[in-house]
Amino acid sequence: METLLFFLKGLGAGFVVAAPVGPVAVLCVRRTLGRGLVSGYATGLGAAVADTFYGVIAVYGVSAVAGLLLDNAFWFRLTGGIVLLVLAVKTLLTGPVEANNRRSEGLGGDFVSALVITGTNPVTVIAFGVVFASLGLVAAGEAADWAEAVIAGVFVGSALWWAMLTAIAAIFRGAVSHARLRWINRVSAAVILLSGILVLVSAIAPQGPVARFLDLPFG
């Protein structure tokens, strides 16, 4: 019973940490509208795997690893910012027609791009720390079965959020005209570009207001 409870709490933690809207959510929706449900969900799964990685760090309380990630936040944010800028340019240059014609070979790229964007944000481990403390999951690392249940729950919870977001986007896919899809493409590129700029600014000025804003667990 305790193992099941830890799994359910981990599921809630994974769902809550994944839910805030950010550049990956924008990518997920855009790819679902442009290429279909599978492409969108591949993006979400990349983020879910990255969330699970940080969930592992949080559940075992590996302070040395967490410290290493935060101490090298500049390089993580620099990498994430560059990836976002590249994706923004690619999104802007890839029109709706090309996106619709893209085949499944791009699913690996969809997965990896979301994995990198989410994985280069070490502040996620802080978000998990806050959520774990709120849900009483601090003791999960004391027993292997509890820890495994929480980690599995984090992945399922995060994957569930991305499945919901992708399904909602897929429902409206048929109602989106080519002209609207073109505008969605442009807005998505603008949001991703702005996110990339903010991440790079936070890397350059770690004590500035942008960095402090991005450091909020639920920002």
C-alpha distance (Angstrom), angle and dihedral (degrees) to the residues before:
residue distance angle dihedral
M1 . . .
E2 3.81 . .
T3 3.81 90.6 .
L4 3.80 90.7 52.6
L5 3.80 90.1 48.3
F6 3.80 91.1 52.1
F7 3.81 89.7 48.7
L8 3.82 91.7 52.3
K9 3.80 91.8 46.9
G10 3.81 89.9 48.9
L11 3.79 88.8 50.2
G12 3.79 89.8 53.9
A13 3.80 91.5 47.9
G14 3.80 92.5 50.5
F15 3.79 91.6 48.3
V16 3.82 94.1 48.0
V17 3.82 95.3 47.4
A18 3.82 92.5 46.9
A19 3.80 96.1 45.6
P20 3.86 102.9 75.1
V21 3.81 108.2 101.3
G22 3.80 114.2 -113.2
P23 3.81 141.4 141.3
V24 3.83 93.0 -62.6
A25 3.79 90.5 55.3
V26 3.81 89.1 51.1
L27 3.81 90.2 50.6
C28 3.80 91.3 46.9
V29 3.81 93.4 52.7
R30 3.80 94.2 42.7
R31 3.79 93.6 49.3
T32 3.79 91.6 46.9
L33 3.80 91.3 52.1
G34 3.80 94.1 43.2
R35 3.82 103.7 36.3
G36 3.77 107.1 13.4
L37 3.79 142.2 -100.9
V38 3.83 96.7 -57.7
S39 3.80 93.4 56.3
G40 3.79 91.9 47.4
Y41 3.77 93.8 48.4
A42 3.82 92.2 47.0
T43 3.80 85.6 59.4
G44 3.79 91.2 50.1
L45 3.80 92.7 48.9
G46 3.80 90.1 55.2
A47 3.80 88.9 57.2
A48 3.82 91.1 44.5
V49 3.82 91.7 55.4
A50 3.81 91.0 50.0
D51 3.81 90.3 48.6
T52 3.80 89.3 51.3
F53 3.81 90.4 52.7
Y54 3.78 90.6 55.5
G55 3.79 89.5 42.8
V56 3.82 89.1 58.1
I57 3.81 89.9 53.0
A58 3.80 91.6 48.4
V59 3.80 96.5 45.9
Y60 3.80 94.1 51.1
G61 3.78 93.5 39.7
V62 3.78 92.5 -132.1
S63 3.78 95.7 -179.6
A64 3.81 93.6 176.6
V65 3.81 92.6 56.5
A66 3.80 92.5 42.0
G67 3.81 89.4 49.5
L68 3.80 91.0 49.1
L69 3.80 91.0 52.4
L70 3.79 93.7 48.3
D71 3.82 93.5 42.9
N72 3.81 88.6 55.8
A73 3.79 94.6 42.5
F74 3.83 89.9 123.6
W75 3.81 92.9 64.1
F76 3.78 93.3 41.8
R77 3.79 91.9 50.6
L78 3.79 92.4 42.9
T79 3.81 89.9 53.9
G80 3.79 92.9 44.8
G81 3.80 92.6 47.5
I82 3.80 92.9 50.6
V83 3.81 91.2 48.2
L84 3.81 90.1 51.1
L85 3.82 92.2 49.7
V86 3.81 91.3 49.8
L87 3.80 90.5 48.7
A88 3.81 91.0 48.4
V89 3.82 92.1 53.8
K90 3.79 91.2 44.0
T91 3.80 90.9 49.1
L92 3.79 91.4 50.5
L93 3.81 93.7 48.0
T94 3.81 94.7 44.0
G95 3.78 107.1 79.1
P96 3.82 124.6 -152.7
V97 3.82 92.8 -100.9
E98 3.80 92.8 55.3
A99 3.79 90.4 45.5
N100 3.79 91.7 52.6
N101 3.79 92.1 49.3
R102 3.76 95.0 49.7
R103 3.79 113.6 115.6
S104 3.77 132.6 -140.4
E105 3.82 93.0 -87.1
G106 3.79 86.4 87.2
L107 3.82 94.6 61.2
G108 3.79 91.4 90.9
G109 3.80 89.7 53.5
D110 3.81 90.8 48.2
F111 3.80 90.0 52.6
V112 3.80 96.2 45.0
S113 3.82 95.5 46.2
A114 3.81 91.7 55.9
L115 3.81 91.1 42.5
V116 3.81 91.0 54.4
I117 3.81 95.5 44.3
T118 3.81 93.2 49.6
G119 3.80 94.8 36.4
T120 3.81 93.6 54.0
N121 3.80 91.6 60.3
P122 3.84 104.1 85.9
V123 3.81 90.5 178.2
T124 3.81 85.9 78.6
V125 3.79 88.3 79.6
I126 3.82 88.2 59.7
A127 3.80 90.0 51.6
F128 3.79 89.8 52.8
G129 3.80 90.3 47.5
V130 3.81 90.8 54.7
V131 3.81 93.3 45.9
F132 3.81 93.1 44.6
A133 3.79 90.8 52.2
S134 3.80 90.8 48.3
L135 3.82 92.7 50.0
G136 3.78 96.1 43.1
L137 3.80 95.2 -111.8
V138 3.79 97.3 133.2
A139 3.82 91.2 102.1
A140 3.82 93.8 51.5
G141 3.80 92.4 98.4
E142 3.81 91.8 61.2
A143 3.82 92.9 79.4
A144 3.80 128.1 37.2
D145 3.80 94.8 -137.3
W146 3.81 91.5 50.0
A147 3.80 91.9 49.0
E148 3.80 92.5 47.5
A149 3.80 90.7 48.2
V150 3.82 91.9 52.2
I151 3.81 93.0 46.8
A152 3.80 91.7 49.1
G153 3.80 89.1 47.3
V154 3.82 91.9 51.5
F155 3.79 91.1 54.2
V156 3.81 93.8 45.5
G157 3.81 92.2 46.3
S158 3.79 93.5 49.5
A159 3.81 92.1 43.6
L160 3.81 89.3 49.1
W161 3.80 91.8 55.2
W162 3.81 91.5 50.5
A163 3.80 90.7 46.9
M164 3.81 90.1 53.7
L165 3.80 93.6 46.7
T166 3.80 92.1 46.9
A167 3.81 92.4 47.2
I168 3.80 92.2 51.2
A169 3.81 91.2 49.6
A170 3.82 90.6 46.9
I171 3.82 91.5 53.3
F172 3.80 90.5 59.5
R173 3.79 95.0 40.2
G174 3.80 95.0 94.2
A175 3.80 91.7 52.0
V176 3.82 94.2 54.6
S177 3.79 112.2 97.2
H178 3.80 124.5 -149.2
A179 3.82 90.8 -103.5
R180 3.81 92.3 50.7
L181 3.77 91.0 46.4
R182 3.80 88.8 53.8
W183 3.80 90.2 54.2
I184 3.81 91.7 45.6
N185 3.79 86.8 52.4
R186 3.82 91.4 53.7
V187 3.80 94.9 44.6
S188 3.80 90.7 47.7
A189 3.81 90.3 51.5
A190 3.81 90.4 50.1
V191 3.82 93.2 49.7
I192 3.81 92.8 47.0
L193 3.82 91.0 46.0
L194 3.82 91.5 50.8
S195 3.81 90.4 47.8
G196 3.79 90.6 51.3
I197 3.80 92.1 49.6
L198 3.81 91.8 49.3
V199 3.80 91.7 49.4
L200 3.82 91.4 49.9
V201 3.82 91.1 47.5
S202 3.82 89.4 51.2
A203 3.82 89.4 51.8
I204 3.81 93.1 50.2
A205 3.82 94.5 42.8
P206 3.83 106.1 31.0
Q207 3.79 92.1 170.7
G208 3.79 95.5 47.1
P209 3.80 128.2 105.3
V210 3.83 93.2 -100.6
A211 3.80 92.0 55.4
R212 3.80 91.5 46.8
F213 3.80 89.9 50.5
L214 3.81 92.5 50.5
D215 3.80 90.1 47.7
L216 3.80 91.2 64.7
P217 3.83 106.8 109.8
F218 3.78 92.6 -133.1
G219 3.80 99.1 29.2
